[in-house]
Amino acid sequence: MQNDKTTLKDLSIFTSDGSGGVFDLIDRVTTQYGRDVLRKHIHNPPGSLAQLSATQQAVRFWAANLHLWPSVISNGTLVMLDKFFESADNVTSPPTGITLIMSGYFQKIFNRNQYFFTQFSISHLSDFLKGCQQLAAIATNENTPELLKSELKSMKEELNHRLVPRVTSITKDAKFAELSELNYLARREMKNMVYRLMASYARLDAWQAMARATNEHKWAFPELLPELPICFEATQLRHPLLQTPMPYDIGFAGNHNFLVLTGANMSGKTTFMRALGVGALLAHLGMGVPAQSLRISFMQGIITNMHVEDNILRGESYFFAEVQRMKQTAEKLLQEKPHLVLMDELFKGTNVHDAYECTKGVMDGLMNHRNHLMLLSTHLYEVAHKFSENSGILFSYFVTELANDGSYHFTYELKQGISNDRIGYRILQKEGVIALLQKRGAV
């Protein structure tokens, strides 16, 4: 699956300040190295159904076996190892004899920092190797999926290094002579091996994080389907960032691959579309999704057209930016492999007549792309009614309850059909905008 930065921003996967987005919900890693891998995984999800299925099996295994995750390795462990192997070491030959004895004595008295750095580093190296041994042992479990087993077998092969038994048997009471010798040997013989193990651990850390998040939020693993025929069927799908989200049942299959959403501003259209986008993305990471169930085809990518921005430096207007994003969407839709396309209130940067004509033209064109799953929200109810007789388009709207006194209430309920709610003026009145503008200022 391919997703650009605009899509990830529109879906609030990452926020501008790096906190509070969907990423925070799944960031259950134990190390910064695992966090980096998890971020890369979101930017570049598995590229085929086979790879995605293998990843999901690995995440499923950890979801059921988190008790097997080693607690001896922490972020500090890997940070310390990085400093240990990258720090300067001017010793050209291993210390021996009286030099080693005196070195330990004087190091402890006159260079306590170096003495304890050596002691602390070897201790962390020992902990890391022990944790990797615990992980490697899982490869013999008959229920271990192939992708995970392959990663663990690679770790096991790395652990065959001749120094591993010596390092893992080290204790806090070890003499400086032994620590000093291991310091010398480890720097020269184990650096590349340890970095390869750290890379493996980071990948495992990302998988267990997705599993831990799935369990914590009580999300469900989706059923992954081939690319075609296109399918997206969800029950009780909800937006994971909301405290009390409205659950939705939605189904696309067969000839019904295009949904048009109508309803008043703030009635729930954008949140609904984001819920679908987030659910699809999480499914393509191999983890659980915020729904009771989800059946989803493997998709090539998610394309969003939600919050387009103008570019003053380039002299590009808001409307031109909308056109360019729609052009990018059209280019992606020329591919045979399916995409999920989410379009929210197209052509807001022009007048109502132009917006109507442009939206109608886009909808006409979208009808030619049956292999993709498409959602479009619009305030232009006239456009929706224009296509209301088209059996290939599904129409749904969000309910707004209107009272005789001019008040309104959003139920966030999704129903079949086309809305005719027009409450913009009511909102202006309720917020006191009209009353303020009618007041005369001081002369």
C-alpha positions as CSV (number, residue, x, y, z in Angstrom):
1,M,0.0,0.0,0.0
2,Q,1.3,3.5,-0.9
3,N,0.2,6.5,1.0
4,D,1.6,10.0,0.6
5,K,2.1,12.6,3.3
6,T,-1.1,14.4,2.4
7,T,-3.1,11.3,3.1
8,L,-1.4,10.6,6.4
9,K,-2.0,14.2,7.5
10,D,-5.6,14.2,6.4
11,L,-6.2,11.0,8.4
12,S,-4.4,12.5,11.5
13,I,-2.0,9.5,11.6
14,F,0.8,11.9,12.6
15,T,0.2,15.4,14.0
16,S,2.3,18.5,13.3
17,D,3.7,18.5,16.8
18,G,4.3,14.8,16.8
19,S,1.7,13.9,19.4
20,G,-2.0,13.2,19.7
21,G,-2.5,11.4,16.4
22,V,-3.4,7.8,15.6
23,F,0.3,7.0,15.8
24,D,0.1,7.6,19.6
25,L,-2.6,4.9,19.9
26,I,-0.3,2.2,18.4
27,D,3.0,3.5,19.7
28,R,3.6,0.7,22.2
29,V,7.2,0.0,21.4
30,T,9.9,-0.6,24.0
31,T,12.7,1.2,22.2
32,Q,13.3,4.2,20.0
33,Y,14.7,1.8,17.4
34,G,11.3,0.0,17.3
35,R,9.5,3.3,17.0
36,D,11.6,4.3,14.0
37,V,10.7,0.9,12.3
38,L,7.0,1.4,13.2
39,R,7.0,4.9,11.6
40,K,8.6,3.5,8.4
41,H,6.1,0.6,8.4
42,I,3.3,3.2,8.4
43,H,4.8,5.1,5.5
44,N,5.6,1.9,3.6
45,P,3.1,-0.9,4.5
46,P,3.4,-4.4,3.0
47,G,3.3,-4.2,-0.8
48,S,1.3,-7.4,-1.5
49,L,-1.5,-9.5,0.0
50,A,1.0,-12.3,0.8
51,Q,3.4,-9.9,2.7
52,L,0.5,-8.3,4.5
53,S,-1.0,-11.7,5.6
54,A,2.4,-12.8,6.8
55,T,2.8,-9.6,8.9
56,Q,-0.7,-10.0,10.3
57,Q,0.1,-13.5,11.4
58,A,3.2,-12.3,13.2
59,V,1.2,-9.5,14.9
60,R,-1.5,-12.0,15.8
61,F,1.1,-14.3,17.4
62,W,2.3,-11.5,19.6
63,A,-1.2,-10.5,20.5
64,A,-1.7,-14.0,21.9
65,N,1.8,-14.4,23.4
66,L,2.9,-11.0,24.8
67,H,4.0,-12.8,28.0
68,L,6.9,-14.1,25.9
69,W,8.3,-10.7,25.2
70,P,11.6,-10.2,27.2
71,S,11.5,-7.6,29.8
72,V,15.3,-7.5,30.2
73,I,15.7,-5.2,27.2
74,S,14.8,-1.5,27.5
75,N,15.4,1.6,25.4
76,G,18.3,2.4,27.7
77,T,19.9,-1.0,26.8
78,L,20.1,-0.2,23.1
79,V,21.1,3.4,23.7
80,M,23.9,2.3,25.9
81,L,25.1,-0.3,23.4
82,D,25.1,2.3,20.6
83,K,27.3,4.6,22.8
84,F,29.6,1.6,23.7
85,F,30.3,0.6,20.2
86,E,30.6,4.1,18.8
87,S,32.8,5.5,21.6
88,A,36.5,5.9,21.1
89,D,38.8,3.1,22.2
90,N,42.5,3.7,22.0
91,V,43.6,0.3,23.3
92,T,45.5,-1.5,20.5
93,S,46.1,-4.8,22.4
94,P,44.4,-6.6,25.2
95,P,45.5,-5.8,28.7
96,T,47.5,-8.5,30.5
97,G,49.2,-9.4,33.8
98,I,50.1,-6.7,36.4
99,T,49.1,-4.0,33.9
100,L,45.5,-5.3,34.1
101,I,45.5,-5.5,37.9
102,M,46.9,-2.1,38.3
103,S,44.6,-0.8,35.6
104,G,41.6,-2.0,37.4
105,Y,42.8,-0.4,40.7
106,F,43.7,2.9,39.2
107,Q,40.7,3.1,36.9
108,K,38.4,2.7,39.9
109,I,40.2,5.4,41.9
110,F,41.3,8.0,39.3
111,N,38.9,7.3,36.3
112,R,35.7,6.3,37.8
113,N,33.6,7.3,34.8
114,Q,35.5,5.0,32.5
115,Y,35.5,2.2,35.0
116,F,31.8,2.3,35.5
117,F,31.1,2.9,31.8
118,T,32.9,-0.3,31.0
119,Q,31.1,-2.2,33.7
120,F,27.7,-0.7,32.8
121,S,28.2,-1.4,29.0
122,I,29.1,-5.0,29.4
123,S,26.1,-5.5,31.8
124,H,23.8,-4.0,29.1
125,L,25.4,-6.1,26.4
126,S,24.8,-9.2,28.5
127,D,21.1,-8.2,29.1
128,F,20.6,-7.6,25.4
129,L,22.0,-10.9,24.4
130,K,20.0,-12.7,27.0
131,G,16.8,-11.1,25.7
132,C,17.7,-12.1,22.2
133,Q,18.2,-15.6,23.3
134,Q,14.7,-15.6,24.9
135,L,13.3,-14.4,21.6
136,A,15.3,-16.8,19.5
137,A,13.9,-19.7,21.5
138,I,10.4,-18.9,20.3
139,A,11.4,-20.1,16.9
140,T,10.9,-23.7,18.1
141,N,7.3,-23.0,19.0
142,E,5.1,-25.0,16.5
143,N,2.6,-22.1,16.4
144,T,5.2,-19.5,15.4
145,P,4.3,-18.1,12.0
146,E,6.8,-18.2,9.2
147,L,7.7,-14.5,9.0
148,L,8.4,-14.4,12.7
149,K,10.2,-17.7,12.7
150,S,12.5,-16.5,9.9
151,E,13.4,-13.4,11.9
152,L,14.0,-15.4,15.1
153,K,16.2,-18.0,13.2
154,S,18.3,-15.1,11.9
155,M,18.8,-13.9,15.5
156,K,19.7,-17.4,16.6
157,E,22.4,-17.7,14.0
158,E,23.9,-14.4,15.1
159,L,23.9,-15.6,18.7
160,N,26.3,-18.5,17.7
161,H,29.2,-16.0,18.2
162,R,32.0,-17.4,20.4
163,L,31.8,-14.5,22.9
164,V,28.1,-14.8,23.6
165,P,28.4,-17.4,26.4
166,R,31.1,-15.4,28.2
167,V,29.1,-12.1,28.0
168,T,25.8,-13.7,29.0
169,S,27.4,-15.4,32.0
170,I,28.9,-12.1,33.4
171,T,27.6,-11.0,36.8
172,K,27.6,-7.8,38.8
173,D,30.5,-9.2,40.9
174,A,32.8,-9.7,37.8
175,K,36.3,-8.5,38.3
176,F,37.6,-5.6,36.2
177,A,40.1,-7.9,34.6
178,E,37.3,-9.9,33.0
179,L,35.3,-6.8,32.1
180,S,38.3,-5.1,30.5
181,E,39.1,-8.2,28.4
182,L,35.5,-8.4,27.3
183,N,35.4,-4.7,26.6
184,Y,38.4,-5.1,24.2
185,L,37.1,-8.3,22.5
186,A,33.5,-7.2,22.2
187,R,34.4,-3.9,20.5
188,R,36.5,-5.7,17.9
189,E,34.5,-8.8,17.3
190,M,30.8,-8.2,18.1
191,K,29.9,-4.7,16.8
192,N,28.4,-5.7,13.5
193,M,26.7,-8.7,15.0
194,V,25.1,-6.7,17.7
195,Y,23.9,-4.0,15.3
196,R,22.2,-6.7,13.2
197,L,20.6,-8.1,16.3
198,M,19.4,-4.6,17.2
199,A,17.8,-4.2,13.7
200,S,16.0,-7.6,14.2
201,Y,14.9,-6.6,17.6
202,A,13.5,-3.3,16.3
203,R,11.4,-5.1,13.7
204,L,10.1,-7.4,16.4
205,D,9.4,-4.5,18.7
206,A,7.2,-2.8,16.0
207,W,5.2,-6.0,15.6
208,Q,4.7,-6.5,19.3
209,A,3.7,-2.8,19.6
210,M,0.9,-3.3,17.0
211,A,-0.2,-6.4,18.9
212,R,-0.1,-4.7,22.2
213,A,-2.2,-1.7,20.9
214,T,-4.7,-4.1,19.3
215,N,-5.2,-5.8,22.7
216,E,-5.3,-2.6,24.7
217,H,-8.0,-1.0,22.5
218,K,-9.9,-4.2,22.0
219,W,-9.7,-3.9,18.3
220,A,-10.5,-6.8,15.9
221,F,-8.1,-8.3,13.3
222,P,-9.7,-7.8,9.8
223,E,-10.2,-10.5,7.2
224,L,-7.9,-9.8,4.4
225,L,-9.2,-10.5,0.8
226,P,-7.7,-10.4,-2.7
227,E,-7.6,-7.1,-4.6
228,L,-10.6,-7.9,-6.8
229,P,-13.5,-8.0,-6.6
230,I,-13.3,-4.9,-4.4
231,C,-14.8,-5.3,-0.9
232,F,-15.0,-3.2,2.2
233,E,-17.6,-4.5,4.8
234,A,-17.4,-3.3,8.3
235,T,-19.6,-3.6,11.4
236,Q,-19.4,-1.1,14.3
237,L,-16.5,0.8,12.7
238,R,-15.5,3.8,14.7
239,H,-13.0,6.6,14.8
240,P,-10.3,5.7,17.3
241,L,-9.4,9.2,18.3
242,L,-12.9,10.0,19.7
243,Q,-13.8,9.4,23.3
244,T,-17.4,8.4,22.5
245,P,-17.4,7.5,18.8
246,M,-20.5,6.7,16.8
247,P,-20.2,3.1,15.4
248,Y,-21.1,2.5,11.7
249,D,-22.0,-0.4,9.6
250,I,-20.9,0.0,6.0
251,G,-20.7,-2.3,3.0
252,F,-19.2,-1.9,-0.4
253,A,-19.1,-4.9,-2.8
254,G,-19.8,-5.9,-6.3
255,N,-21.0,-3.0,-8.5
256,H,-21.5,-0.7,-5.5
257,N,-18.1,0.9,-5.2
258,F,-19.1,4.6,-5.0
259,L,-20.7,6.3,-2.0
260,V,-22.0,9.9,-1.9
261,L,-22.4,11.5,1.5
262,T,-24.6,14.5,2.2
263,G,-25.6,16.3,5.4
264,A,-25.1,19.6,7.2
265,N,-21.7,20.9,8.3
266,M,-20.6,19.3,11.6
267,S,-23.0,16.4,11.1
268,G,-20.3,13.8,10.9
269,K,-19.3,13.3,7.2
270,T,-15.6,14.1,7.5
271,T,-15.2,12.0,10.7
272,F,-17.0,9.1,9.0
273,M,-14.6,9.3,6.0
274,R,-11.6,9.4,8.3
275,A,-12.8,6.4,10.2
276,L,-12.9,4.4,7.0
277,G,-9.5,5.7,6.0
278,V,-7.9,4.9,9.4
279,G,-9.5,1.5,9.5
280,A,-8.2,0.7,6.0
281,L,-4.7,1.9,6.9
282,L,-4.5,-0.1,10.1
283,A,-5.7,-3.2,8.3
284,H,-2.9,-2.8,5.8
285,L,-0.3,-2.6,8.6
286,G,-1.3,-6.1,9.7
287,M,-2.9,-5.1,13.0
288,G,-6.3,-4.8,14.5
289,V,-8.9,-2.2,13.5
290,P,-11.4,-0.2,15.6
291,A,-14.4,-2.2,14.5
292,Q,-16.4,-5.3,15.5
293,S,-15.4,-6.9,12.2
294,L,-13.9,-5.8,8.9
295,R,-13.6,-7.6,5.5
296,I,-11.3,-5.7,3.2
297,S,-9.6,-6.2,-0.1
298,F,-5.9,-5.5,-0.4
299,M,-5.5,-2.0,-1.8
300,Q,-2.7,-0.3,-3.6
301,G,-3.2,2.9,-1.6
302,I,-5.4,5.5,0.1
303,I,-5.9,8.8,-1.6
304,T,-7.5,11.7,0.3
305,N,-8.7,15.1,-0.9
306,M,-9.8,16.8,2.3
307,H,-7.7,19.7,3.5
308,V,-6.0,21.2,0.5
309,E,-3.8,24.2,1.1
310,D,-2.9,27.1,-1.2
311,N,0.7,28.1,-1.9
312,I,1.4,31.8,-1.7
313,L,5.1,31.4,-2.7
314,R,4.2,29.6,-5.9
315,G,1.3,31.9,-6.5
316,E,-1.2,29.0,-6.5
317,S,-4.7,29.7,-5.3
318,Y,-6.8,27.4,-3.2
319,F,-8.9,26.3,-6.2
320,F,-5.8,25.5,-8.2
321,A,-4.4,23.4,-5.4
322,E,-7.7,21.5,-5.3
323,V,-7.5,20.9,-9.1
324,Q,-3.9,19.6,-8.8
325,R,-4.9,17.2,-6.0
326,M,-7.8,16.0,-8.1
327,K,-5.3,15.5,-11.0
328,Q,-3.1,13.4,-8.8
329,T,-6.1,11.3,-7.8
330,A,-7.1,10.8,-11.5
331,E,-3.6,9.6,-12.3
332,K,-3.7,7.1,-9.5
333,L,-7.1,5.8,-10.6
334,L,-5.6,4.9,-14.0
335,Q,-4.0,2.0,-12.2
336,E,-5.9,-1.3,-12.3
337,K,-5.1,-2.2,-8.7
338,P,-7.7,-0.8,-6.3
339,H,-7.4,2.4,-4.2
340,L,-9.6,3.8,-1.4
341,V,-10.4,7.4,-2.5
342,L,-11.8,9.9,0.1
343,M,-13.0,13.2,-1.2
344,D,-14.4,15.8,1.2
345,E,-16.3,18.8,-0.2
346,L,-14.6,19.2,-3.5
347,F,-13.9,22.7,-5.1
348,K,-14.6,24.9,-2.0
349,G,-12.3,27.5,-3.6
350,T,-14.7,28.6,-6.3
351,N,-18.3,29.8,-6.7
352,V,-21.3,27.6,-6.3
353,H,-22.0,27.3,-10.0
354,D,-18.4,26.3,-10.8
355,A,-18.3,23.9,-7.9
356,Y,-21.5,22.3,-9.1
357,E,-20.1,21.9,-12.7
358,C,-16.7,20.7,-11.5
359,T,-18.2,18.2,-9.0
360,K,-20.6,16.8,-11.6
361,G,-17.8,16.4,-14.1
362,V,-15.6,14.6,-11.5
363,M,-18.5,12.2,-10.6
364,D,-19.1,11.4,-14.2
365,G,-15.4,10.5,-14.6
366,L,-15.3,8.5,-11.4
367,M,-18.0,6.2,-12.7
368,N,-15.4,4.8,-15.2
369,H,-13.3,3.4,-12.4
370,R,-15.0,0.3,-11.0
371,N,-12.0,-1.3,-9.5
372,H,-11.6,1.5,-6.9
373,L,-13.5,2.2,-3.7
374,M,-14.7,5.9,-3.6
375,L,-16.4,8.2,-1.2
376,L,-17.4,11.8,-1.9
377,S,-19.1,14.2,0.5
378,T,-20.8,17.3,-0.7
379,H,-23.0,20.2,0.3
380,L,-24.2,20.5,-3.2
381,Y,-27.3,18.4,-2.9
382,E,-28.3,19.3,-6.4
383,V,-25.3,17.2,-7.6
384,A,-26.4,14.3,-5.5
385,H,-29.9,14.4,-6.9
386,K,-28.5,14.6,-10.4
387,F,-27.1,11.1,-10.0
388,S,-29.8,9.7,-7.7
389,E,-31.1,7.3,-10.4
390,N,-27.7,5.8,-11.0
391,S,-27.8,2.3,-9.6
392,G,-24.0,2.1,-9.3
393,I,-23.9,4.9,-6.6
394,L,-24.8,4.5,-3.0
395,F,-26.3,7.5,-1.2
396,S,-26.2,8.1,2.5
397,Y,-26.7,11.2,4.7
398,F,-26.2,12.3,8.3
399,V,-29.3,13.2,10.2
400,T,-29.8,16.7,11.7
401,E,-32.8,17.2,13.9
402,L,-34.4,20.6,13.4
403,A,-36.8,22.3,15.9
404,N,-39.4,24.9,15.3
405,D,-37.6,27.4,17.5
406,G,-34.6,27.4,15.0
407,S,-32.4,25.1,17.1
408,Y,-30.8,22.0,15.8
409,H,-29.2,18.7,17.0
410,F,-26.7,16.4,15.4
411,T,-27.4,12.7,15.9
412,Y,-24.4,11.5,13.9
413,E,-26.7,8.8,12.6
414,L,-26.1,7.6,9.0
415,K,-29.1,6.8,6.9
416,Q,-29.7,5.9,3.3
417,G,-30.7,8.7,0.9
418,I,-29.9,12.3,0.2
419,S,-30.1,15.1,2.8
420,N,-31.9,18.4,2.2
421,D,-30.8,20.0,5.4
422,R,-29.6,23.6,5.1
423,I,-28.7,25.0,8.5
424,G,-25.8,27.4,7.8
425,Y,-28.0,30.5,8.6
426,R,-29.3,28.8,11.8
427,I,-25.7,28.3,12.9
428,L,-24.9,31.9,12.3
429,Q,-27.9,32.9,14.4
430,K,-27.2,30.5,17.2
431,E,-23.6,31.7,17.5
432,G,-24.8,35.3,17.7
433,V,-23.0,36.4,14.6
434,I,-26.0,38.0,12.9
435,A,-26.9,39.8,16.1
436,L,-23.4,41.2,16.6
437,L,-23.2,42.4,13.0
438,Q,-26.5,44.2,13.4
439,K,-25.3,46.3,16.3
440,R,-24.0,49.7,15.6
441,G,-20.5,50.6,16.8
442,A,-19.6,53.7,18.7
443,V,-19.7,56.9,16.6
